[in-house]
C-alpha cells in the first residue's frame, strides 16, 4: 500500500514544475473553486457508507452496504444537475466569471466520488492491496500527464479539470475488476435498502453531516473568504501550496490509516485493546512528521521558488505559517477513523463543530484586524493546531474508556 501510494504521490511532484509553469495561480484558483463545489457534494455522495463496508463480518451484509451506497450516489448525482443550471449565480457568488464554464462537469464528478469510495472500500475489505496500488498509480499518471499535455496544447483550465475527472474514472474502472469477482446482484431491493440505512444510520445522518461540514468550512467557505477579502491571486497560491504540502501527509496517512482501520476493527471484534495499535500508528506518523515540519519551517519559501518558479515563492511562506497545524494533522490523520469504529460519530461531529467555529473566529479576527494574508494564516493555523491537540487527547480518552469497559 505504501509503495503504491509513494509512486502515486511522486508523480505529481515530478510533474508539478511543468504544471506550475504552464498554468497561472489564477487558473489554479478556478480549479480550487471547482473542486470545492464538487467536494462539498462528493464527500457525501455515497452517504459515507463506503466507510462501513469493511465493518460487518458477513460478506452479504457488506454487499448490501455497497448497493445502498450506490443508490445514494445515483440520487445525489441526479440532484447535482442543479449546479450547472445555476452556473451564473454560483460564479457571481465566487466573483469568478470563468467558473461558470466548467460547472457542467459537476454531476459526473459527484458520481465519481461515490463510485470511487465504494469500489476502494470493497477492495480494501478483501485486502486487494496490489490492485489498490495499481489504481492509485494509474490515476496519478493520467491526472498529471493528461493535465500537462492538455495545458501544453492550450486547453487552459479545461485541461486541469478534464484530466482530474478522467483519472477518477480510470481508477474506478481498475477497481471494478475486484468488485466484479465478489458482488452478487441477487436478493437486493427496497427492503434491503431500508434495513441497511436503519442499521448504519449514523453514516448518512451523522458522518455525512460531519464530512460535509468539514469540506464546507475548510474548502468551500475558506476559498470564498480568501478570494473575497485577500484576492484571487492569493487563493491560487494558497490552493497550490495546500495541494502539494498535504500530498506527503496523504501519502503516509492514507496507507497507515487504512491499515489502522482494518487492524483496529479486528481488535474491537475480538475484544482486544486498541492501545498498542494506536501507539504504533502515532509513532509511525511522528517519524515522518518531524522532518516534514522542519523543512517547511526553514526551507519552505526556498523550496517553492526553486521547484515551482519564482512566482510561487510566497506559497512557501504560506506553508511555513501552517507548519504547526500540519504537524499535528500529520499525526491525527491516520487515526481519524477511530470515532467511527467506536461508534462515537456524534461526539466527533460536535467536537468538529467546535473546532470549525474556533478556527473561523481566528480567520475573521485576522480579517477584522486587517492583517495581510500571511499573518492571518498564522492565526488560522495556530487555532487549528490547538484544535487538533484537543482532538488527539479526546481519542486517547475514548481508548481509555473502552479498555476499562472490556477489563
RAMO-V148048 format. One record per helix or strand of 3 or more residues. SS is the DSSP state (h for helix, s for strand). FROM is the first residue (numbers start at 1). LEN is the number of residues. If there is no record, write none. Layout:
BEGIN
<<SS	FROM	LEN> <SS	FROM	LEN>>
END
This chain:
BEGIN
<<h	2	21> <h	25	18> <h	49	4> <h	59	21> <h	81	5> <h	87	7> <h	99	27> <h	129	24> <h	157	24> <h	190	10> <h	201	29> <h	232	38> <h	275	34> <h	310	12> <h	323	11> <h	338	4> <h	345	24> <h	373	34>>
END
